[in-house]
Structure formats: C-alpha cells, structure tokens
Amino acid sequence: MRRVCVLLILVFLVGGGCRRAVEDCAPGPAVDVAPVVEESASTLADDDREGDEFPVVAWPSGEWQEFLLSWQQDAGDMWTSRTQAVASDILTAAEATARSSAALIRSADRALAAGRAERAAELFARAADLDPDNTDALMGLAVALVSAHRYGQALPVYQKLLELAPDDEAVRFNYAVALSQCGWPDHARAQYETLLDADTANVRARFNLASLLHAQNQLTEAGKHYRLLLDNAARLAPADAAAAWASYAQLLIDLQDYDAALTAFAEAAKTQPDDPAAWMNLATAAQAAGRYGTAIAACQRTAKLDPKNPTPWKRLAELHRDLHRETQNPDHLKEAETCEEIGRKLEEARESH
C-alpha cells in the first residue's frame, strides 16, 4: 500500500503538478524515498513479468531538490551544533573537575605544611576521588597518612601509585618504609632489594635495608650492607654519613668487636665534629674497649658542645672511678667527685625548668 501511494505522488509530479503545489506540499525526508526505490527494484526483479512497465523513480529535481538539499544541510548543521555543544559540556565538566582537584591539592599542601596531617589527608583523599589517577593527589595522600602514623591506610595508596608509576624510586622507597612500620619487614626488604637491583648505588635503600637487617639480628648480612654503604659515603650528606658510621659501629659492638666499633664511631665524630651525640657514642665505645684516655677526651668534647647536659659529666665520673680502682691514684677519685657534683647541679637545673 505504501508503494502505491508513493508512486501516485510521483505520477502526479510527472503529470505536471503546478508550481504552487510543490511549494505548499511538505515532501517527506530523503530517507523515506530510498527504501521505496530499493523495494521497487527488488519487486521488479522477483516478478520478472514481460510487458509490464514500471515508472523509473528518479530523484526529484528543481526547487524540490533544492528544498531537500537545504533540509539535509539544516539537519546536518543542527546535529553538528548539538554534538559540539555536548562535547563542550563534557570538556567544561572535565576542566571544572581538574580545577577542583587542583584547588583541593593546594589546600591539602598548605595543611600538611602547617602540620595538620589529618586535615591534609582528608583534602588529598577528596582530590583523589575527583581524579583517581592524579599522582600528585595520591602521593600527597600517602605522605599525609604516614605523617598521621596511619601506615596501614597508606599501603593501598602506595600500591596504586606503583601501578601508575612502577619505576618511581621515591614511591617504592616510601612504600618500603610504610611496610616496615606496619610490621612487615620481609615485604619491606623485597622493596629495598628491588630498588638496589635497579641502582646498586642507591644509598637510601642500602642504609634502610642494613638497618632493617640489623633490627632483625641478621648481623652478618647487615654488616655487608653497611660496608657497601660506607664505600659510597662520599655520596651521603654529612649527617647521614655520621649516622651510617654510628649504626655500623653499634653493629660492631653487638658483634663484640670493640676496636672496630671505636674506629667507626671516630669516623662518625669526624664527619659531624659539632654533634655532641657523635662524641658521646665515641666515649661509650672507647670505654667498652678500655680506651680510657679516648673516652675521657670524647666526654669532655661532648660537655663543651652541650654544656647544659649532665650526661657527659656523669660518664666522666664513672671513668675516673674506674681509673682510681685500677691505679689507686687519688687524683682520679677527686676528679670523679668533682664531675659528679657538676652533673648533679646540671640535673637539678634541668628539672627546675
């Protein structure tokens, strides 16, 4: 029935319908004509009847053709405009999200700098919710959580960061620290070893691995890593080099190698000559090795660097009493009593404040 109606309309047009009819009638869109053409051709092929002539359905010409082309153009323009508007809306939303995320990160950074770790964690978390793959937001969140001592909650954040940036040394290092703080030393060790496989001169990873093994009482393995670390001591900042020497010296004391420990503590003091703790450590090692002269000199240097601290004076008193017992020299006993009195006054002054 549809085919018949369309054919009648076409016959009317071929038969000389007036121009006014063309202008007033609203022709159907082009997509409605094409199926008729295909269906008519298909029917002709199927029937294959001799003597029957079917009118050839041609594309309309003249003003109607212009109308159809204009309609198509208008429809295309409308669709393009709408598509661009939707794309613009999407872009605007994405830009708004990015701006919101950046604003949250800035606020979180300020909170973290002010020591408000919990507030910083909250803001970084909101930024990460808006933009889940934003490494700045994730790294800030992990640092804030660690600063708030929420190590367990920091672990999945570091894992996500490693998925996004598996070669990021800082991320893996901080992840190892968090694992160690959570009581998973074996997992932390694996992360440090991965870092050292990538760079054998990674002094931070080497130092932490040595300290981790030392804490687990794996003294031989820890000593190996301390020695490898100190072979690269020139790459360490003075404070870090002093800490490395002191840690190695403590391991040597645990191994009861007091002479070697004394040498290591002396290196720590030489690296940080103005650090009273370095000289106090040297005094302790020297006393354990029976090197009283070195121990007394180290205590005196500590007392000079930290004049309000009673500890070096108490240690001096112990050393002079030991010497008095060995030598029976009354001068050592007198020195011991003097040092004890100074230490007592300093301790009273400290308690009064």
VENFEN-V633068 format. One record per backbone hydrogen bond with DSSP energy under -1.0 kcal/mol. NH is the residue of the N-H (numbers start at 1). CO is the residue of the C=O. If there is no record, write none. Layout:
NH	CO
NH	CO
//
This chain:
5	1
6	2
7	3
8	4
9	5
10	6
11	7
12	8
13	9
14	10
15	11
16	13
22	18
23	19
24	20
25	21
32	29
34	30
37	33
38	34
39	35
40	36
41	37
42	38
43	39
44	40
45	41
46	42
47	43
48	44
66	62
67	63
68	64
69	65
70	66
71	67
72	68
73	69
74	70
75	71
76	72
77	73
78	74
79	75
80	76
81	77
82	78
83	79
84	80
85	81
86	82
87	83
88	84
89	85
90	86
91	87
92	88
93	89
94	90
95	91
96	92
97	93
98	94
99	95
100	96
101	97
102	98
103	99
104	100
105	101
106	102
107	103
108	104
109	105
110	106
111	107
112	108
113	109
114	110
115	112
116	111
117	115
120	116
121	117
122	118
123	119
124	120
125	121
126	122
127	123
128	124
129	125
130	126
131	127
134	131
138	134
139	135
140	136
141	137
142	138
143	139
144	140
145	141
146	142
147	143
148	144
149	146
150	145
154	150
155	151
158	154
159	155
160	156
161	157
162	158
163	159
164	160
165	161
168	165
172	168
173	169
174	170
175	171
176	172
177	173
178	174
179	175
180	176
181	177
182	178
183	180
184	179
188	184
189	185
190	186
191	187
192	188
193	189
194	190
195	191
196	192
197	193
198	194
199	195
202	199
203	201
206	202
207	203
208	204
209	205
210	206
211	207
212	208
213	209
214	210
215	211
216	212
217	214
218	213
219	217
222	218
223	219
224	220
225	221
226	222
227	223
228	224
229	225
230	226
231	227
232	229
233	230
235	232
236	233
241	237
242	238
243	239
244	240
245	241
246	242
247	243
248	244
249	245
250	246
251	247
252	248
253	249
254	250
255	251
256	253
257	252
261	257
262	258
263	259
264	260
265	261
266	262
267	263
268	264
269	265
270	266
271	267
272	268
275	272
279	275
280	276
281	277
282	278
283	279
284	280
285	281
286	282
287	283
288	284
289	285
290	287
291	286
292	290
295	291
296	292
297	293
298	294
299	295
300	296
301	297
302	298
303	299
304	300
305	301
306	302
309	306
314	310
315	311
316	312
317	313
318	314
319	315
320	316
321	317
322	318
323	319
324	320
325	321
326	322
327	323
328	324
332	329
334	330
335	331
336	332
337	333
338	334
339	335
340	336
341	337
342	338
343	339
344	340
345	341
346	342
347	343
348	344
349	345
350	346
351	347
352	348
//
